C-alpha cells in the first residue's frame, strides 16, 4: 500500500478534497473498504483522506480517473461537491464568477468572513444547477443579512 503525506486536519482545502473523494466513492455506491480495495489503498487511508487528515497521493487521482472516470482536477479544485467527469473552462469561469458574487454578498451584508467560509458559500451555490443558482444566492444573502442584523450591524440592502 502507498503512503500519504500528513497534513493539518484544519486545512479547509484538504477537507474539501476529502469531501470530493467521498462523493466519488458514494457515487460509485462503494463502502470505504470496497473503495479502498478498488484504488489499492487501505480503508484506514481512505478514512484519513475523507476526513481531511491526510493528503491523497497523486496515484489516487490517476486511479480515480481510470476507474471512475472522474476528472482529477475536480477532486482537487472543484467546483462543488458533485463529481465531474471533465472540468472545462465553463466550470472554471462559473466558479470564478460565483466566488466574486459571494464576496459581493458578504460585503453588502456588512460582514467580514474568512476565505474558507467564502469558499464554502461558493461551493454551496455551485452544488446547485446554473438554473437554480440565483435562488441559492438569495438564500445565502438572506442568511448573511440576518446574521448582520442580529449582530447589531447597519441595515443593508440587497445590491
URHU-V82848 format. One record per residue. N is the residue number from 0. RES is the residue in one small letter. SS is DSSP state (~ for helix, > for strand, _ for the rest). PSI is psi in radians with two decimals (none if undefined). BURIAL is # if it has 24 or more other C-alpha atoms within 12 Angstrom, else .. Layout:
# URHU-V82848
n=N res=RES ss=SS psi=PSI burial=BURIAL
n=N res=RES ss=SS psi=PSI burial=BURIAL
This chain:
# URHU-V82848
n=0 res=x ss=_ psi=2.54 burial=.
n=1 res=x ss=_ psi=2.68 burial=.
n=2 res=x ss=_ psi=2.74 burial=.
n=3 res=x ss=_ psi=2.74 burial=.
n=4 res=x ss=_ psi=2.46 burial=.
n=5 res=x ss=> psi=2.46 burial=.
n=6 res=x ss=_ psi=2.98 burial=.
n=7 res=x ss=_ psi=2.34 burial=.
n=8 res=x ss=_ psi=-0.09 burial=.
n=9 res=x ss=_ psi=0.11 burial=.
n=10 res=x ss=_ psi=1.95 burial=.
n=11 res=x ss=~ psi=-0.58 burial=#
n=12 res=x ss=~ psi=-0.72 burial=#
n=13 res=x ss=~ psi=-0.65 burial=#
n=14 res=x ss=~ psi=-0.71 burial=#
n=15 res=x ss=~ psi=-0.69 burial=#
n=16 res=x ss=~ psi=-0.76 burial=#
n=17 res=x ss=~ psi=-0.72 burial=#
n=18 res=x ss=~ psi=-0.63 burial=#
n=19 res=x ss=~ psi=-0.66 burial=#
n=20 res=x ss=~ psi=-0.75 burial=#
n=21 res=x ss=~ psi=-0.69 burial=#
n=22 res=x ss=~ psi=-0.69 burial=#
n=23 res=x ss=~ psi=-0.83 burial=#
n=24 res=x ss=~ psi=-0.80 burial=#
n=25 res=x ss=~ psi=-0.65 burial=.
n=26 res=x ss=~ psi=-0.61 burial=.
n=27 res=x ss=_ psi=-0.04 burial=.
n=28 res=x ss=_ psi=0.82 burial=.
n=29 res=x ss=_ psi=2.52 burial=.
n=30 res=x ss=_ psi=2.92 burial=.
n=31 res=x ss=~ psi=-0.69 burial=#
n=32 res=x ss=~ psi=-0.78 burial=.
n=33 res=x ss=~ psi=-0.70 burial=.
n=34 res=x ss=~ psi=-0.80 burial=#
n=35 res=x ss=~ psi=-0.78 burial=#
n=36 res=x ss=~ psi=-0.72 burial=.
n=37 res=x ss=~ psi=-0.59 burial=.
n=38 res=x ss=~ psi=-0.10 burial=#
n=39 res=x ss=_ psi=0.50 burial=#
n=40 res=x ss=_ psi=3.04 burial=#
n=41 res=x ss=_ psi=2.76 burial=.
n=42 res=x ss=~ psi=-0.67 burial=.
n=43 res=x ss=~ psi=-0.71 burial=.
n=44 res=x ss=~ psi=-0.70 burial=#
n=45 res=x ss=~ psi=-0.78 burial=#
n=46 res=x ss=~ psi=-0.77 burial=#
n=47 res=x ss=~ psi=-0.67 burial=#
n=48 res=x ss=~ psi=-0.82 burial=#
n=49 res=x ss=~ psi=-0.51 burial=#
n=50 res=x ss=_ psi=0.01 burial=#
n=51 res=x ss=_ psi=0.31 burial=#
n=52 res=x ss=_ psi=-0.72 burial=#
n=53 res=x ss=> psi=2.63 burial=#
n=54 res=x ss=_ psi=2.39 burial=#
n=55 res=x ss=_ psi=2.59 burial=#
n=56 res=x ss=_ psi=2.78 burial=#
n=57 res=x ss=~ psi=-0.61 burial=.
n=58 res=x ss=~ psi=-0.58 burial=.
n=59 res=x ss=~ psi=-0.73 burial=#
n=60 res=x ss=~ psi=-0.73 burial=#
n=61 res=x ss=~ psi=-0.74 burial=.
n=62 res=x ss=~ psi=-0.68 burial=#
n=63 res=x ss=~ psi=-0.70 burial=#
n=64 res=x ss=~ psi=-0.85 burial=#
n=65 res=x ss=~ psi=-0.75 burial=.
n=66 res=x ss=~ psi=-0.52 burial=.
n=67 res=x ss=~ psi=-0.03 burial=#
n=68 res=x ss=_ psi=0.74 burial=.
n=69 res=x ss=_ psi=2.36 burial=#
n=70 res=x ss=_ psi=2.12 burial=#
n=71 res=x ss=~ psi=-0.55 burial=#
n=72 res=x ss=~ psi=-0.66 burial=#
n=73 res=x ss=~ psi=-0.72 burial=#
n=74 res=x ss=~ psi=-0.71 burial=#
n=75 res=x ss=~ psi=-0.71 burial=#
n=76 res=x ss=~ psi=-0.23 burial=#
n=77 res=x ss=_ psi=-2.76 burial=#
n=78 res=x ss=_ psi=2.71 burial=#
n=79 res=x ss=_ psi=-2.92 burial=#
n=80 res=x ss=_ psi=0.15 burial=#
n=81 res=x ss=_ psi=2.12 burial=#
n=82 res=x ss=_ psi=2.35 burial=#
n=83 res=x ss=_ psi=2.44 burial=#
n=84 res=x ss=_ psi=-0.58 burial=.
n=85 res=x ss=_ psi=2.24 burial=.
n=86 res=x ss=_ psi=2.03 burial=#
n=87 res=x ss=_ psi=-3.09 burial=.
n=88 res=x ss=~ psi=-0.61 burial=.
n=89 res=x ss=~ psi=-0.78 burial=.
n=90 res=x ss=~ psi=-0.68 burial=#
n=91 res=x ss=~ psi=-0.76 burial=.
n=92 res=x ss=~ psi=-0.70 burial=.
n=93 res=x ss=~ psi=-0.78 burial=#
n=94 res=x ss=~ psi=-0.80 burial=#
n=95 res=x ss=~ psi=-0.76 burial=.
n=96 res=x ss=~ psi=-0.80 burial=.
n=97 res=x ss=~ psi=-0.71 burial=#
n=98 res=x ss=~ psi=-0.69 burial=#
n=99 res=x ss=~ psi=-0.73 burial=.
n=100 res=x ss=~ psi=-0.66 burial=#
n=101 res=x ss=~ psi=-0.76 burial=#
n=102 res=x ss=~ psi=-0.71 burial=#
n=103 res=x ss=~ psi=-0.75 burial=#
n=104 res=x ss=~ psi=-0.76 burial=#
n=105 res=x ss=~ psi=-0.79 burial=#
n=106 res=x ss=~ psi=-0.78 burial=.
n=107 res=x ss=~ psi=-0.45 burial=#
n=108 res=x ss=_ psi=-0.11 burial=#
n=109 res=x ss=_ psi=0.47 burial=#
n=110 res=x ss=_ psi=2.72 burial=#
n=111 res=x ss=_ psi=2.18 burial=.
n=112 res=x ss=_ psi=2.80 burial=.
n=113 res=x ss=_ psi=2.79 burial=.
n=114 res=x ss=~ psi=-0.65 burial=.
n=115 res=x ss=~ psi=-0.77 burial=.
n=116 res=x ss=~ psi=-0.70 burial=.
n=117 res=x ss=~ psi=-0.72 burial=#
n=118 res=x ss=~ psi=-0.73 burial=#
n=119 res=x ss=~ psi=-0.75 burial=#
n=120 res=x ss=~ psi=-0.74 burial=#
n=121 res=x ss=~ psi=-0.73 burial=#
n=122 res=x ss=~ psi=-0.67 burial=#
n=123 res=x ss=~ psi=-0.75 burial=#
n=124 res=x ss=~ psi=-0.74 burial=#
n=125 res=x ss=~ psi=-0.28 burial=#
n=126 res=x ss=_ psi=-0.40 burial=#
n=127 res=x ss=_ psi=2.76 burial=.
n=128 res=x ss=_ psi=2.74 burial=.
n=129 res=x ss=~ psi=-0.55 burial=.
n=130 res=x ss=~ psi=-0.53 burial=.
n=131 res=x ss=~ psi=0.08 burial=.
n=132 res=x ss=~ psi=-0.75 burial=#
n=133 res=x ss=~ psi=-0.75 burial=.
n=134 res=x ss=~ psi=-0.72 burial=.
n=135 res=x ss=~ psi=-0.73 burial=#
n=136 res=x ss=~ psi=-0.70 burial=#
n=137 res=x ss=~ psi=-0.73 burial=.
n=138 res=x ss=~ psi=-0.73 burial=.
n=139 res=x ss=~ psi=-0.74 burial=#
n=140 res=x ss=~ psi=-0.75 burial=#
n=141 res=x ss=~ psi=-0.70 burial=.
n=142 res=x ss=~ psi=-0.78 burial=.
n=143 res=x ss=~ psi=-0.75 burial=#
n=144 res=x ss=~ psi=-0.77 burial=#
n=145 res=x ss=~ psi=-0.69 burial=.
n=146 res=x ss=~ psi=-0.76 burial=.
n=147 res=x ss=~ psi=-0.79 burial=#
n=148 res=x ss=~ psi=-0.73 burial=.
n=149 res=x ss=~ psi=-0.37 burial=.
n=150 res=x ss=_ psi=0.05 burial=.
n=151 res=x ss=_ psi=0.38 burial=.
n=152 res=x ss=_ psi=2.99 burial=.
n=153 res=x ss=_ psi=2.61 burial=.
n=154 res=x ss=_ psi=2.48 burial=.
n=155 res=x ss=_ psi=2.90 burial=.
n=156 res=x ss=_ psi=2.61 burial=.
n=157 res=x ss=_ psi=2.04 burial=.
n=158 res=x ss=_ psi=none burial=.
